[in-house]
């Protein structure tokens, strides 16, 4: 195997013409012979470049609406032949097969076609066959052939040729081959995933996931862990698609927490008023509505001012100057919102360490998607928890029905509980969380921790009564015993929302009636592990 391989002949066939002419001219200037197909050849000719049609090489015209054009020994022999193998060289000489030293291919836009909601037949026609076949052939023969599948690699290719007087090194070709196989793997994953969805197969026998590197991270959850951030090409608004206006790169924990914050605040439609969520370690430490965005932030902040320090703030509306001024009063890691006006960005510009992200819109909580979690030897796949409730879905279980105001707070608390790690307990009063208990092994402990934090916050604010007095409470799963419910009542809760379904529901209902509580069952659980 020779390290440096001169580039004398290239085959270019691309659906994305970005940078094509510049690349073609640079190759032609080095005396590289250009082969091409269809629209790519036309674009190169219109730029004044000499191009040999693949049909002239194969002796067959493009046929079947372009489905057959490169699937031929004259092409694949030129890509696969081992230049240091006498038998291969003899076969090339006997059949007049010319070596192809460079393949530049990007595939039919299947993912984009699916994303825009095209009909089934159109999606099928955008499944590339010849492209992946050539890419895999060239990548297999990377000892002699360079394969470029991404327009972003054009510059690197030209730099490599300049550095080696028109040749490529083995290490460079090997890197291109790895990228090429990742691209065809991701492409096939997209096709198989689309087919599984078309067939309504939630659990196909084989499932493939793929991503594109967005960022190499400084480290993972801890400094001794390496990490990277990959995106899956989804158009869902959020941390993966957001524009970062300022601040240093997001860390692994920043990305995880910012995603949690934005998914939570997206539960609250702007049409229903401003809303704010403050997240710490992927759990909400405060969520609230308000007459203004600033008021929503202040009310969320007042749920747990201590935990809010160094947290993530998510807003459901365009960030304005008043809200930005309030947020800037304490150290905040990240602020994410659909937008931010010029005045708000100017205020944040003075806080160099604060990251500001804008997404353009909120994420749709009802949109179906998959979540994945790795375990030893495999990974778990499930639908995203997009369960939502309206008043009509609730079943009153107690003698006393909740008031209209209590119902509004109960539904608010239920939306928040969905985003709190189990066991989750959320106290809400007047459209704002006043106590959150997360991630405890005992539901009673979650109830008590949330109440204690609410008492501590009331004392810090100079209030005479706990914030939970007169509140409602949400539990992400049923109360297995009356003790957790009674603990919430002791904290001052007056109404409860929970899934129901315990074998001791009757005991819990009786305890609620005796305590004068109103309680509704959802019939839906929101475990979050």
N, C-alpha and C positions, 0 to 999 in steps of 0.2 A: 504494500500500500504506500502510495506517495503522499507526502503531506500536502504539498502545493500542487493544485490542478489548474492549468490555464483554462480560461473560459473562452471558448471559440464559437459555440452555438447555443442559442437559447430559444426556448419555447414559451411564449407568453399567451395566456388565455384567461382573461379576467372579467368578472361581472362588474366589479367596482373599478372604475377607470381612474380613480384618484391617483395622481402621480405617475400615471402610465407613460405619458409623453416624455416627461423628464427622464424617466428610467430608460425608455427606448432610445432616446437621443444619446444618453451617456454610454449605453452599451454599443450603439452603432459607432460612436466616436472611437471606441476601442477596437473596432473591427469585428465585433461579434455579429454573426449571422442571425437574423431574427426569423423565427417561425411563428405563425399565429393562426387564429381561427376567427371566423365570423366578425362580430362587432369590434373585437380587439384589433384584428388586422385592418379593418376599415379606419379605425381611429388613428392607427400608426401611419397608414398611407396618407391620410388627410393632413398629417403633420409633416409630410415630405420624407418619410422613412421608407427604405426598401424592406419589403416583407415577403417571405415565401409562405404561401398558404399550405397548411397541413394537408389539404386535399391533394396538392401537387406531390407531396411526399408520399402519401399513402396510395395514390392512384384511385382513390374513391372520393366522391363528393360527399359533403355533409348531407345527411338524409334523415328522414323521419322527424322532421321539425327540429333538427339539431340534436336529436337524441343519440345519434351515432356519428361521430366525427373523429375522435381520437383513439377509439378502441381498436387498435391495429398494431401488428408487430413492428411496423416501421417506426411507430412512436414508442411503444413499450420496450422494444429491443434497444432503441437508442438511450432509453433511461436506465434499463436494467443491466446492460452489458458490463461485465467486469473488464476494465481496461488492461489488467495485468494477467488475464486468462487467455492463453493462445487459442483455445477452442472457441471462446466467445468472439475473439477478434476474427477468427476464420469464418464464423457464421455471419458476422457483420459484413465481411468482405464478399462472401458468396451471395448474400441477399441484398446487397447495396444499402445496408442500414447505416445511417450516419449517427455518430454519438451526439447526445444532447447533454450539455454540461450544466445547464441552468434551466430549471422549470419555475415559472412564475404563474401561479394559479390562485385565485380566490373564488370561492364556490358560489353557486346560485344562491340568491338571498332567501333561503328557506325560512330561517328564523324571522326575518323581517316580514315575509309574506304571511306567516301565521299570526304575527303580532298585529298586523293591520286588519285581521279578521277576514281574510280572503276565503273564498269558497273552497270546498274540498279538492276539486279538480285542479284548481290553480296551485294549491299547496303541493299536490302530487307532482305537477309539472316542474316545480321548483326544487325537487329532490335531485341533486346533482349525482351523476353516475361516473362519467368520464373523469371529472375533476378529482374526486377522491381516489380513483384508481391510479391516475398519474402521480398524484401526491404520494401515495403509499409506495409506489414503485421507486420514485426518485429518492424518497426518504430511506428506503431499504438500502439503496445503493449510494448512501451518503459518503462512502469512501471515495467516490469520484464525482458525484452530482450534488449541486446546490439546489435546494428547493425553498422557495419563498411563498408563503401563504398569507402574509399580512402586509398591507401597504406601509405600515410603520417600520418594516424592516428594509425598505428600499434604500434608505440613507446608509444603514449599516452595511449593506451589500456593496454600495459604491465606495464606502470608506475602506472596506476589505480589499477591493480590487485595486484601489489606489495604493494601499500599503504593500501589496504583493505584486505590483506590476501586471495587473490583469489576471491574477490567479486567486484562488481561495484556499485557506488552510483547512486541515482536517477538523480542528476544534470548531472552527466557524461552521463548517458543513454539518457537523454533528449537532450543534446547537439548533441549527435550522431544522434538522430532521426531527428533533424532539418537539419543537413547536408545531411542526407539520402533523405529527401523529396526534398531538393533543387537539389540533384543530379538527382533524377528521373524526376523532373520538367524540368531541363535543358536538359535531354536526350530526353524527349518527345518534347521539343521545337525544338531541332535539327532535329528530325524526321519530325515534322509537317512543319518546314521551308523548308526542303529538298523536301518534297512532293509538297508544294506550288510552289516551283521553277520548279519541274518536270512537273507540270500541267500548268506552265506559268501563275500563278496567282499572279500578283504584289500586289493585295490587298485582301488576304484571309479573310473570315468572322471573324476568330479569329487568332490573332498573339501573339506569346509568345517570349519574349527575356530573355536571361539568361547570367550570367557572373560568373567568378570565382575571388574571392578576390586576388588581386595581392599585395595590399599595403593599410594599414590603414594610412591615411594622417594626418599630424599634425593639419590641419584645412582646410577649403574650400577657397573660394575666399577671405574671411575675417576671422580674428582670432576667431570670435564668432560663426562660422559655422563649424560643424563637417563634415568630408568627408572621402571617401574611393575611391580607384581605382580598378575597375574590368576589367578583360580581357575576351574577347569572344571566345578565341581559334583560331582566325584567324591567318593565317601565313603571313599576309601582313606586310612587313617590316615597322618599325616605332617605336614610343616611347614605345608601349606595348611589343614589341619583342626585343628591343635593349638590348645590354650588357652595363651596367654602369661600367666604369673603376675607377672612383674616384668621390669624392665630397659627400656631405650629400644627404639624400633622396630628391627626387624630390617633390615639393609641388604641390598642385592642379593647381595653375596658371602656374607653370613650365611645367607640363604635357600638359596642354591645349596649351600653346604657342609653346612648342617643336613640338607637332603634327602639328600645323599650319605651322611652319617653314619647317619641313621635307616634308610635302605634297607639299609645294610651290617649294622647290628646286628640287623635283622629276620631275617637269615639264621639266627640262633641262637635256637632255641626256648627259652622259659623252663623247659620240662620237662627240658631237658638241662643246666640250670644257668645261673647268672648269666653275662652277657657284657657287654663294654664295647668300644666303638670310639671312637677319637680321630682326628679328621679335621683336616687343614690343606690349604687350597687344593684341596679336593675329593678329595684322596688320603688314605688311612689312614696315620697315622704310628705307630699301635699298635692292636692288636686282641687281646683275650684273654678266656679263661674263667677262672673262679675259684670257690673254695668259697663265697665270699660276693661280693656286688656290690663291696664295697670292695676285695677282693683282685683281682677282675677289673680294676677301674680301675687299681690299682697296677701290675699286670703289663702292662697296655696302656701305661701311662705309662713304664714302664721300657724299652720298646722304643726310644723316641726322646724323651727328656725335653726336649731343646732345641726340637724342632718342636711338642711338645704345648703349649708356652706360647702363649696366645692362640688356642687351637684350639677345636674343637667336640667335645663329649662326648655320645655316645649310649649309652643303657643299655637292656637288654631286659627290665628289671623295674622295679617301683616304687622310686624313689629313697628311701633311708633316711638317717637322720642321720649314721651313721658314714661312709657314702660321700660325702655332701654335705660333711662336714668335710674329708675328704681332697681333694676336688675344689677346695674353696675355698682350699687352700694356695697355689695359683698362679693367675694371671690366666687366666680362661676366658671365651670370648665367649658361648657358648650351651651349655646342657645340655638335652637332649631325652630323654624317657623316657615309657613308658606312663602312669606316675603318679608322684606325689611325696607322701610323708606330711607331716603338719603340722610335725613336728620338722625335717625336711629343708628345708621352705619357710622356716621361721623362721631357720635357719642362713644360707640364701642371701639372706634379706631384708637382711642386713648388707652384702651385696655389690651395691650399687645398679646397677652397670654390667653385671652378669651377667644374661643372659636365661634364664629357665626356662620350658620348654614341656612340656606333657603332652598325650598323644595318645589316651589311653584304651585303646589296644591296639597291637600291632605290625602292620606292613604284611605282607601275604602275598607272599613272593617268587615264588610259583608263579602268582599271578594274572596273567592276560593283560591287557595294556594296550599303548598305543602311545607311542612316543617320537618327537618331532619335532625337527628341526634345520634352521634356515634356511641357505640358500646363496643366492648372487646369482641372482636371477631365479626362485627357487622354494624348496621345502623338501623335506627327506628325511623319510620316514615308515618306521618299522620296529616290529616287535613288541619289547616290553621283553625284555631278556635274562633270562629266567626259567629258564634251564637249570640243573638240579640233578642231582647224582650220588649214588649209593649204592655201597657196596663191591662189590656184584655187577656194577656197570657198568664196573669197572676191568679192564684187561687187563694182566697182568704181562708185561713185555717182556724182562726180564733173567733171568739164571740164578738170582739171589737174589730171592726174594719179600720184600716188606716185612713186618715184624712187625706184630702187632696194634696196638701202640702207635704205630708209624710210620704205619700206615694211618689211624688216627684223626687224627694230625697232618697227613697228606697231604690228607685231605678238608677239614680246617679251613683249611689253606693255600689250597686250591682255591676255597673260598667267598670268602676275602679277595681273592684274585687277580682274581676277577670284578669287583671294585670298585676296582681300581687301574688308572690310565691306562697304556696300552700304550706301549712294551714293559714288561710287568709281571713282576717277580720277587719272590716272597715266601718268606722263611725262617720256619719255625715250629718251636718246641720246647715240648713239654709243654702244648699248648693255648694258646700265646701267640706272637704274631709277635716275632721277634728281629731282623729286618732286612727293609726294604721298599725296592725299587728301582722307580721309576715314571717313565713318560713319556720314556724315552730312545730315541734313534733306533736304537741298537744294543742287542740283548739282552745281549751281553757286558757292556756298560757298566752296564746295570741290575743285572746279577749282581754286578759289582764294587762299585758304589755301595752296594748293600744290605749287602754284606759289610763295606765300610769303615765304614759307619755303625754296624754291630754291634760292630766292634772299638773304635770311639771310645766307644760307650756302655759297653762292658765296662771300659775304662780309667777312665771317669768314675765307675763304680760300684766301682772297686778290685778288679776280678776279674782273675785271672791268665790266663784263656783267653777267646777271643771267644765271644760269645753264640751264634754260629752253629755252634759245635762240637757235633756230635751231633744237628744239626737235620735237618729235611726241607725241600725247596724245591719251590715251585710256579712254573711258567711258564705264562702265559696262552695262549701259542701254541707251536708246536713249535720245538725247537732246530734251526736250519738247518745248523749245524756242531757238532762236538763241543766247540768252545772254551768256549761258555757253560756247558755242563754240567760241564766240567773245572774251570772257575773256581769253580763252586758246590762241587765236591768239595774244592778247595783251601781253601775257607772253612770246611769241616767238615761239609758236608751228607752224610747217609748214605742218603737216599732221595729220589726225584724223582717228581713228578707233572706230566705234560704231555700235550697232545693227541695227539702223534704225527702222522704223515702226511707227513713230509719225504721227499724223494727220497734223503736221506742218513740215513734212520732206522737202517739197518744199521750205519753208521759210528758213530752216536751210541750205539746199543745196545752195540756192541763196546767203545767207550770207557767206558761205564758198567760193563760186566762187568769190564774190566781194573782199574777203580778200586774195585771191590767194592761198587758202588752197587746198590740196588734201584730199579727204575723201573717205573712203571705209565703206561699210555696211557689217556686219557679218550675219545678220538674226538670231543671237543667243544672248541671254541675260545672264549675270552672276550675278544676284542679290545674295548677301551673307549677311544674317541678323544675 
